[in-house]
Structures are given as C-alpha cells and as structure tokens.
Amino acid sequence: MQQSSFVLAICCCVSLTGCQSISKTTSNVTKKALSMVGLGDKEMKTPDIDKQGVVDISKTTLEQIEKLTQNMPTGQWVYIENDLQGIYTLQNKASDGHMLFLRLNCKNPAQRPGFIIQNKESQDVLKSYDPQAGSIQLLLDNKNYGNPFDLVNLKHYPNFKTAIKKAKTIKIFNASKLYTFQNAQADLLDKQVTCKE
C-alpha cells in the first residue's frame, strides 16, 4: 500500500516536470514564431499614449488593446486611432474604472453625437439614447445641461459643446447613480470620432 503511494507520488512529480517543460517549450516556440512574422517581444508591448493623449492602435493585438485599457491613465481624455479599420474613439477613465466614450464631432456628419459609459468589464451601463434608462443629466462643473444628446434637448447641445471644453469635471447622473470624470486634455474634444452606436 505504501509502495503504491510512493510510486504515485513519483509519477505526479515526473508529470508536473514534464508539463512545465512543455509549457516553457511552447512559450519559446510562440515567441520564435511571432518574431518570424515581425511580432517579436519589442512589438508585443502595449502601445504608448503620447504627450497630447493620442495613441495609434492600428498594428496592435487584442491582448495589447486589453493591456492599454487596463493601464489607461485616469482623469483625462485619450484619443485612440485605428487607421486600418477607420475607427477613432475618445475615452476618459474614471478613478473607479468606469470609462466614458464621448462623441462630440462625428467623422460622418449623418451620424449623431452621444456618449456611452462602460464598467470595468467593458459592458455598456449607460447610453445617451437609451429610452429605458430614464432621465439622464450631464453636469459640467455642477451646472446641469440635462441630456444635450436627446432630440428634445438638442437646442442645448451647442452650449454644452462649448462649455465642456472649459469644464474641470463631467458628472453624469442616472437612476440614483453618479458617474464622475475629470476633464484633463480637453483640447482632444475637438477631434473627430467614429459615431456608430
């Protein structure tokens, strides 16, 4: 009985060492394969956001984009360009992990401006055009603009668009929840973005 336990323990040890070796070999082969197609360690790093708050993700992997999102600076706008797919977004990460995607200047004038708030898991929690959401209020430095993206309040949109460039904080209130975003790098608000919902 003791002998079979001892043999089983040795087998487990051998198999773990074998798995570890296979894992290391697979990792080395993957790195070599990536370097052969021009995606070595150097290219696998997260894309950098420049001093103006702009980052180009045209030649990045999904894993790199996920790392970028996790390491996104908080309290400022970041303009993300993807020339290959023709997608341009403007986003702002709050200290609690919520992300505000703002669309003030649409590349396609036929599309409507608006916003989306996502949680830490990248799930949409609030959209500017959600009839199920109830009343949405956008506050710039605590001045209430209602929902300037709503067709009923569209006349307030030009004033909101001018005021947001000078505001220090953006607050969005809906269903007893308050989302707060700092407005650093506000000059990026003039950039054109993709406005598809």
Backbone as a ProteinNet text record, in pm:
[ID]
protein_1_A
[PRIMARY]
MQQSSFVLAICCCVSLTGCQSISKTTSNVTKKALSMVGLGDKEMKTPDIDKQGVVDISKTTLEQIEKLTQNMPTGQWVYIENDLQGIYTLQNKASDGHMLFLRLNCKNPAQRPGFIIQNKESQDVLKSYDPQAGSIQLLLDNKNYGNPFDLVNLKHYPNFKTAIKKAKTIKIFNASKLYTFQNAQADLLDKQVTCKE
[TERTIARY]
83.5	0	87.7	191.6	280.7	361.5	399.2	479.4	402.4	271.1	193.3	174.3	162.2	151.5	279.1	394.4	524	540.1	500.5	508.8	419.1	297.8	203.9	262.1	326.7	387.4	499.2	580.4	689.5	632.1	526.9	463.4	410.3	347.8	294	406.1	518.5	632.9	687.4	703.5	755.3	662.4	531.5	438.4	433.8	447	448.8	570.6	686.5	808	794.4	733.2	711.3	619.8	513.9	420.8	489.7	573.5	643.5	737.7	804.6	895.7	819.3	704.3	621.6	575.8	534.6	488.2	598.2	721.4	833.7	865.2	863.4	892	787.4	659.4	552.3	570.2	605.4	625.8	741	852.1	967.3	932.9	859.3	820	728.7	634.7	543.8	621.3	718.6	799.6	876.6	935	1010.7	918.8	800.6	705.8	662.6	636.6	595.8	707.9	833	944	964.9	932.3	946.6	848.3	731	634	639.7	748.1	767.3	697.2	658.5	592.8	670.1	796.2	877.4	839.5	920.2	892.7	877.1	957.3	953.9	815.2	758.3	629	511.8	533	425.1	393.7	473	447.2	322.5	266.7	146.9	179.7	92.3	119.6	122	208.6	224.2	129.4	80.4	-1	95.6	91.4	185.2	143.7	225.5	201.3	69.7	21.5	-105.6	-225.4	-201.1	-309.9	-362.3	-278.6	-318.4	-241	-309.7	-244.1	-296.4	-205.3	-242.3	-241.6	-356	-364.9	-381.4	-345.5	-363.5	-293.9	-174.8	-96.1	-79.6	-188.1	-180.6	-267.3	-236.7	-315.8	-427.1	-522.5	-631.1	-575.5	-473.8	-410.8	-348.2	-282.8	-222	-328.6	-441.4	-550.2	-608.8	-622.2	-672.3	-577.6	-446	-347.1	-354.8	-371.7	-383.1	-503.8	-617.1	-738.3	-717.6	-652.5	-627.1	-534.6	-436.1	-335.4	-364.9	-484.8	-523.2	-511.9	-452.3	-446.7	-587.8	-608.3	-740.1	-745.8	-868.9	-891.7	-853.3	-835.6	-800.3	-856	-868.6	-913.5	-797.8	-828.5	-731.6	-799.5	-730.3	-782.3	-716.1	-796.9	-745	-774.3	-666.9	-677.9	-655.4	-736.9	-714.9	-739.5	-634.6	-645.5	-680.5	-630.5	-656.7	-805.9	-876.2	-1019.6	-1106.2	-1043.6	-1119.7	-1204.6	-1152.4	-1225.3	-1145.5	-1212.6	-1149.6	-1238.8	-1182.3	-1262.1	-1194.1	-1276.5	-1230.6	-1283.8	-1193.7	-1239.1	-1168.1	-1238.5	-1190.6	-1219.8	-1115.6	-1130.8	-1140	-1244.8	-1262.8	-1178.5	-1156.2	-1075.7	-1141.1	-1274.6	-1342.7	-1346.5	-1282.6	-1273.6	-1377.1	-1480.6	-1578.2	-1511.5	-1556.1	-1499.8	-1609.5	-1581.3	-1674.2	-1622.8	-1704.6	-1675.1	-1761.9	-1699.2	-1773.3	-1758.3	-1872.1	-1872.8	-1933.9	-1847.5	-1894.1	-1890.1	-1780.8	-1760.1	-1751	-1858.9	-1863.7	-1791.7	-1711.1	-1645.4	-1749.3	-1856.5	-1966.8	-2076.7	-2101.2	-2199.4	-2342.3	-2368.7	-2502.4	-2528.7	-2422.4	-2437.3	-2453.3	-2517.8	-2547.2	-2438	-2408	-2316.6	-2382.8	-2303.1	-2358.3	-2248.6	-2284.3	-2187	-2228.4	-2130.4	-2152.5	-2064.4	-2118.5	-2038.3	-2030.1	-1906.5	-1883.9	-1826.3	-1854.4	-1796	-1658.1	-1597.3	-1461.8	-1454.3	-1566.4	-1569.7	-1601	-1594.7	-1622.5	-1765.9	-1858.3	-2000.5	-2066.7	-2151.6	-2223.5	-2319.9	-2311.4	-2403.9	-2499.5	-2462.2	-2549	-2514.3	-2618.3	-2601	-2686.6	-2641.1	-2713.8	-2851.4	-2872	-3000.4	-3076.8	-3074.6	-3142.9	-3276.8	-3389	-3520.3	-3555.8	-3492	-3517.6	-3444.6	-3346	-3260.6	-3330.5	-3433.8	-3498.4	-3421.7	-3439.2	-3377	-3225	-3154.8	-3008.9	-2972.5	-2884.6	-2842.2	-2690.8	-2642.5	-2498.9	-2468.6	-2372.5	-2333.9	-2188.1	-2163.5	-2027.7	-1995.6	-1900.3	-1869.2	-1997.3	-2080.9	-2208.1	-2318.6	-2298.2	-2407	-2478.7	-2609	-2687.6	-2727.9	-2696.3	-2733.2	-2838.1	-2898.9	-2994.4	-2922.3	-2988.7	-2923	-2917.5	-2807.7	-2799.1	-2798.7	-2785	-2785.6	-2926.2	-3019.6	-3159.2	-3221.8	-3301.2	-3362	-3446.9	-3507.7	-3591.1	-3505.7	-3383.4	-3294.1	-3187.2	-3203.1	-3099.3	-3058.2	-3149.4	-3116.3	-3008.7	-2992	-2889.8	-2753	-2749.7	-2624.7	-2511.4	-2532.3	-2420.7	-2359.8	-2444.1	-2391.8	-2311.6	-2362.8	-2294.3	-2158.1	-2155.4	-2033	-1925.4	-1966	-1872	-1825.4	-1920.6	-1889.4	-1801.4	-1816.5	-1740.5	-1590.4	-1551.9	-1409.4	-1341.6	-1420.5	-1364.4	-1387.7	-1471.2	-1508.1	-1392	-1391.4	-1290.6	-1343	-1474	-1532.5	-1660.3	-1682.5	-1804.7	-1872.8	-1998.2	-2075	-2197.1	-2228.7	-2347	-2430.6	-2554.8	-2644.1	-2759.1	-2784	-2893.6	-2929.9	-3058.6	-3111	-3035.4	-3022.2	-2954.6	-2805.8	-2746.9	-2603.5	-2536.6	-2421	-2345	-2209.1	-2178.8	-2050.4	-1971.5	-1848.7	-1768.2	-1639.3	-1609.8	-1489.5	-1418.7	-1287.1	-1208.1	-1186.8	-1171.1	-1172.3	-1035.5	-927.2	-793.9	-779.2	-690.3	-668	-794.8	-867.6	-995	-978.2	-856.1	-833.8	-862.7	-856.6	-886.6	-1034.9	-1120	-1264.3	-1297.3	-1203.1	-1225	-1201	-1136.6	-1104.7	-1230.1	-1228.4	-1342.6	-1331.8	-1448.2	-1454.4	-1556.3	-1551.1	-1648.8	-1772.1	-1887	-2009.1	-2107.6	-2066.6	-2160.1	-2194.6	-2320.3	-2365.2	-2364.5
-119.1	0	125.1	126.1	240.4	251.7	136.7	136.1	199.3	167.5	223.2	373.5	421.9	566.3	636.5	572.4	628.4	637.6	531.4	527.9	635.5	651.7	753.3	893.2	916.4	1046.7	1075.9	975.5	993.1	1023	951.4	973.4	1115.9	1163.9	1301.2	1401.9	1378	1468.7	1472.3	1355	1344.8	1414.3	1392	1451.7	1603.4	1656.1	1801.8	1862.7	1798.4	1847.5	1843	1737.4	1725.8	1837	1867.4	1974.7	2109.8	2130.3	2257.1	2273.4	2165.8	2170.8	2198.5	2132.9	2155.6	2300.6	2354.4	2492.7	2589.9	2569	2655.8	2644.4	2521	2498.6	2567.8	2554.5	2617.6	2769.1	2825.3	2969.5	3013.8	2937.9	2971.5	2961.3	2855.7	2837.4	2952.9	2991.5	3101.7	3229.9	3260	3380.9	3377.4	3259.5	3247.6	3266	3205.1	3217	3362	3431.8	3572.6	3658.9	3629.6	3709.6	3684.8	3563.5	3532.3	3612.1	3646	3724.4	3871.9	3911	4051.8	4098.7	4007.3	4046.8	3993.4	4027.9	3982.6	4055.7	4036.3	4097.2	4247.8	4312.2	4457.4	4505.1	4437.1	4477.6	4433.7	4342.3	4291.8	4384.2	4491	4579.1	4664.3	4717	4799.4	4928.5	4973.2	5098.3	5216.3	5313	5427.6	5541.1	5609	5728.7	5846.6	5930	6041.4	6154.9	6260.1	6370.9	6442.4	6436.9	6500.2	6412.1	6289.2	6198.6	6117.3	6097.9	6024.1	5892.9	5785.4	5656.3	5590.2	5531.3	5461.8	5311.5	5246	5101.2	5022	5082.7	5017.1	4882.5	4872.4	4749.1	4679.1	4667.2	4603.3	4478.4	4393.3	4272.4	4302.4	4213.9	4227.8	4230.3	4148.9	4144.2	4279.5	4343.1	4474.3	4579.6	4572.3	4667.5	4650.3	4524.9	4498.5	4555.5	4539.7	4596	4747.8	4806.6	4951.4	5000.8	4932.3	4970.2	4959.1	4852.2	4833.5	4941.2	4982.6	5079.1	5222.2	5245.3	5378.2	5479.7	5595.4	5695.9	5741.1	5773.7	5818.5	5970.4	6021	6164.7	6247.9	6185.4	6262.1	6193.6	6272.7	6219.6	6151.9	6042.7	5972.6	5950	5990.2	5973.3	5850.3	5751.5	5625.8	5616.5	5605	5597.9	5455.3	5413.3	5286	5311.1	5359.8	5395.1	5276.3	5157.4	5038.5	5006.1	5021.5	4990.5	5115.3	5233.5	5358.5	5385	5347.9	5368.9	5464.6	5568	5669.2	5694.2	5678.3	5697.2	5794.3	5854.9	5946.7	5893.6	5858.8	5798.5	5856	5845	5901.7	5800.6	5759.8	5659.3	5727.2	5694.4	5747.5	5668.1	5723.8	5655	5525.8	5513.1	5389.5	5284.3	5314	5217.6	5234.7	5316.2	5340.7	5417.8	5390.1	5453.4	5531.2	5656.6	5741.5	5754.2	5712	5729.1	5845.9	5952.3	6072.2	6096	6126	6151.8	6290.2	6393.5	6529.8	6566.6	6529.7	6564.9	6437.5	6405.6	6281.5	6297.7	6198.6	6198.5	6197.6	6122.3	6118.6	6211.4	6326.2	6422.2	6367.8	6257.2	6197.8	6124	6096.4	6024.7	6123.3	6076.5	6162.5	6155.3	6270.4	6268.2	6198.7	6161.2	6095	6047.5	5959.7	5903.2	5762.3	5688.1	5555.8	5547.2	5492.5	5463.8	5312.1	5264.1	5121.2	5098	4979.1	4943.6	4881.7	4833.9	4775.5	4654.8	4584.5	4465.2	4499.5	4627.4	4677.2	4650.9	4647.7	4631.8	4769.4	4796.8	4923.8	4931.1	5040.4	5058.9	5175.5	5267	5380.1	5436.3	5465.3	5526.4	5651.4	5747.3	5874	5858.4	5753.6	5733.5	5612.1	5584.8	5467.2	5506.7	5476.2	5514.7	5442	5327.2	5251.1	5309.3	5396.3	5446.5	5549.3	5613.1	5720	5850.6	5940.1	6072.7	6063.6	6131.3	6139.5	6286.8	6318.9	6458.1	6466.3	6554.8	6579.9	6712.7	6710.4	6830.2	6863.2	6987.1	7034.7	7132.1	7098.4	7176.9	7208.6	7107.8	7111.1	7195.5	7242.5	7310.2	7205.1	7193.1	7087.2	7125	7036.5	7055.8	6954.1	6882.9	6778	6673.4	6620	6530.5	6603.2	6674.5	6753.6	6670	6537.4	6449.7	6401.6	6422.2	6384.4	6480	6427.5	6511.1	6624.4	6601.3	6703.6	6821.6	6793.9	6898.6	6942	6909.4	6934.9	7082.1	7172.3	7316.9	7353.5	7271.9	7296.7	7242	7162.2	7095.7	7193.7	7299.3	7391.7	7453.6	7492.1	7549.2	7445.1	7322	7212.7	7187.3	7184.2	7155.4	7261.2	7386.4	7494.1	7484.3	7460.8	7458.1	7340	7226.7	7107.5	7126.4	7208.4	7230.6	7306.3	7379.3	7459.4	7395.7	7293	7232.4	7154	7146.7	7067	6926.4	6913.6	6781.7	6762.8	6637.5	6596.7	6494.8	6521.9	6427	6385.5	6258.3	6206.9	6134.1	6179.3	6125	6051.6	5928.7	5848.4	5740.1	5724.8	5617.3	5605.4	5716.8	5724.4	5691.9	5690.3	5665.3	5789.6	5823	5938.5	5890.6	5923.2	5888.9	6019.4	6020.7	6142.5	6120.9	6213.6	6207.6	6342.8	6339.7	6462.7	6496.1	6623.9	6668.7	6718.2	6652.5	6690.5	6652.5	6720.9	6702.7	6736	6838.3	6875.5	6922.9	6959.6	7000.1	6885.8	6761.6	6645.1	6637.1	6710	6706.5	6760.3	6835.4	6887	6781.2	6671.5	6568.4	6496.2	6456.4	6382.4	6235.1	6176.9	6036.8	5959.6	5828	5740	5739	5767.1	5782.4	5668.2	5554.5	5440.4	5394.4	5362.4	5315	5163.6
0	0	0	89.9	97.1	-31.7	-88	-209.5	-325.6	-339	-449.9	-432.8	-308.1	-283.9	-325.1	-293	-327	-479	-550.7	-697.8	-757.9	-701.7	-748.6	-729.8	-614.9	-587.2	-686.7	-719.8	-816.5	-954.6	-993.7	-1124	-1134.6	-1026.3	-1026.6	-1042.9	-972.8	-981.7	-1123.5	-1182.1	-1318.1	-1416.3	-1401	-1495.8	-1480.7	-1357.8	-1340.6	-1407	-1389.4	-1451.3	-1602.7	-1653.8	-1798.3	-1848.6	-1774.1	-1813.6	-1812.1	-1709	-1700.8	-1819.2	-1858.2	-1972.6	-2101	-2116.7	-2236.4	-2239.6	-2126.3	-2118.1	-2159.3	-2107.4	-2142.6	-2290.4	-2343.2	-2484.9	-2571.7	-2534.9	-2611.4	-2612.5	-2496.8	-2486.2	-2576.2	-2575.6	-2659.7	-2807	-2845.2	-2985	-3028.8	-2941.5	-2973.5	-2996.9	-2908.8	-2924.9	-3055.8	-3089.2	-3214.3	-3335	-3329.8	-3440.6	-3459	-3348.7	-3357.6	-3413.4	-3374	-3425	-3573.9	-3621.9	-3764.6	-3849.7	-3793.5	-3869.9	-3832.1	-3763.4	-3731.6	-3605.9	-3517.8	-3393	-3273.1	-3264.9	-3151.8	-3024.6	-2918.9	-2788.4	-2797.3	-2879.5	-2890.8	-2934.8	-3034.3	-3087.7	-2999.7	-2904.5	-2821.9	-2704	-2685.8	-2572.7	-2599.1	-2492.1	-2500.6	-2574.8	-2667	-2737.7	-2640.2	-2667.5	-2578.9	-2616.7	-2514	-2532.9	-2533.8	-2639.1	-2645.9	-2551.1	-2545.7	-2452.3	-2478.7	-2602.4	-2637.2	-2601.7	-2556	-2520.6	-2637.4	-2740.3	-2860.4	-2866.5	-2906.8	-2924.3	-3051.5	-3128.4	-3251.9	-3224.5	-3246.2	-3221	-3350.7	-3463.5	-3593.4	-3602.4	-3545.3	-3559.3	-3424.8	-3350.6	-3219.6	-3215	-3119.2	-3099.2	-2998.4	-2989.5	-2892.6	-2750.6	-2725.7	-2593.2	-2558.8	-2656	-2632.9	-2604.8	-2674.9	-2653.9	-2513.7	-2469.7	-2334.2	-2229	-2250.4	-2156.7	-2156.9	-2275	-2285.5	-2205.4	-2218.8	-2147.1	-1996	-1951.2	-1808.5	-1753.1	-1833.3	-1788.1	-1832.1	-1882.1	-1929.4	-1814.7	-1840	-1733.3	-1694.7	-1569	-1524.2	-1524.3	-1538.1	-1526.1	-1645.8	-1761.7	-1881.5	-2006.2	-2110.6	-2238.5	-2309.6	-2377.8	-2462.3	-2596.4	-2703.6	-2839.7	-2899.8	-2937.1	-2989.6	-3138.8	-3215.7	-3361.9	-3409	-3504.9	-3572.4	-3721	-3788.8	-3930.3	-4018.2	-3983.5	-4065.6	-4072.2	-3960	-3956	-3967	-3965.6	-3975.5	-3851.8	-3733	-3608	-3520.2	-3471.2	-3387.7	-3266.8	-3146.6	-3025.5	-2930.9	-2847.4	-2744.4	-2612.9	-2521.4	-2397.2	-2275.6	-2162.4	-2036.8	-1926.6	-1854	-1749.2	-1612.7	-1539.4	-1404.2	-1305.6	-1187.6	-1086.4	-1038.8	-1055.2	-1014.8	-1125.7	-1240.2	-1350.1	-1459.7	-1437.8	-1543.9	-1657.4	-1780.5	-1899.1	-1971.2	-2002.1	-2077	-2219.8	-2315.9	-2458.1	-2504.8	-2548.5	-2587.6	-2737	-2800	-2944.5	-2967.7	-2971.9	-2994.5	-3142.4	-3209.3	-3350.1	-3432.8	-3500.7	-3579.6	-3712.8	-3749.5	-3880.8	-3991.4	-3969.2	-4064.8	-4012.2	-4078.7	-4028.3	-4022.8	-4089.9	-4087.1	-3955.3	-3879.3	-3752.3	-3637.2	-3529.5	-3415.5	-3308.8	-3247.5	-3133.4	-3014.5	-2915.6	-2798.1	-2705.7	-2612	-2519.6	-2479.8	-2429.3	-2370.7	-2246.5	-2138.9	-2019.6	-2007	-1987.5	-1966.6	-1827.6	-1771	-1642.1	-1662	-1553.9	-1559.9	-1652	-1669.1	-1755	-1900.1	-1935.8	-2072.1	-2116.3	-2021.9	-2053.1	-2050	-2148.7	-2152	-2034.1	-1956.6	-1845	-1868.7	-1960.9	-1991.9	-2128.6	-2207.6	-2339.6	-2346.3	-2424.1	-2434.8	-2497.7	-2577.9	-2647.4	-2598	-2470.9	-2418.9	-2358.7	-2428.2	-2375.6	-2246	-2219.9	-2097.1	-1975.9	-2000.3	-1892.1	-1803.6	-1854.6	-1778.2	-1795.6	-1702.6	-1709.5	-1694.3	-1785.5	-1780.5	-1769.8	-1676.4	-1658.8	-1667.1	-1752.9	-1764.6	-1697.3	-1604.9	-1531.7	-1560.7	-1596.6	-1619.3	-1507.1	-1423.7	-1303.6	-1226.2	-1211.9	-1137	-1201.9	-1324.2	-1397.3	-1481.4	-1464.3	-1527.3	-1670	-1765	-1906.1	-1950.1	-1856.5	-1893.7	-1976.5	-2077.4	-2172.3	-2306.6	-2334.7	-2457.5	-2585.3	-2571.9	-2688.8	-2722.4	-2633	-2653.7	-2755.6	-2848.1	-2951.9	-2894.2	-2777.8	-2713.5	-2666.3	-2620	-2567	-2666.1	-2792	-2891.8	-2900.3	-2865.7	-2872.4	-2769.7	-2663.1	-2561.9	-2602	-2706.5	-2745.6	-2778.7	-2858.5	-2888.3	-2761.7	-2664.3	-2539.4	-2460.8	-2457.1	-2388.6	-2453.6	-2585.6	-2660.9	-2634.9	-2619.1	-2588.8	-2443.3	-2351.5	-2207.8	-2167.5	-2233.2	-2192.6	-2213	-2307.3	-2333.9	-2220.4	-2139.1	-2029.6	-1892.8	-1885.7	-1757.1	-1695.7	-1564.2	-1492.5	-1464.5	-1437.4	-1412.7	-1493.6	-1531.8	-1601.5	-1512.3	-1479.2	-1399.3	-1479.2	-1473.6	-1541.3	-1436.8	-1421.2	-1318.9	-1386.2	-1339.7	-1392.5	-1292.1	-1267.1	-1182.1	-1049.5	-979.5	-847.9	-853.2	-971.8	-985.3	-1042.5	-986.1	-1032.3	-1082.9	-1207.5	-1268.3	-1280.5	-1230.8	-1231.2	-1308.6	-1398.8	-1482.5	-1477.8	-1466.2	-1473.2	-1620.8	-1650.9	-1790.6	-1839.3	-1797.2	-1845.5	-1992.5	-2063	-2207.8	-2286.5	-2243.2	-2306.6	-2450.7	-2490.4	-2629.7	-2726.5	-2677.6	-2762.9	-2799.5	-2728.5	-2755.9	-2896.3	-2956.9	-3092.2	-3200.7	-3163.8	-3264.3	-3311	-3438	-3494.7	-3455.7	-3426.9	-3385.4	-3467.8	-3455.5	-3519.1	-3428.8	-3485.8	-3404.7	-3417.6	-3469.4	-3477.5	-3337.9	-3314.6	-3182.8	-3180.3
[MASK]
+++++++++++++++++++++++++++++++++++++++++++++++++++++++++++++++++++++++++++++++++++++++++++++++++++++++++++++++++++++++++++++++++++++++++++++++++++++++++++++++++++++++++++++++++++++++++++++++++++++

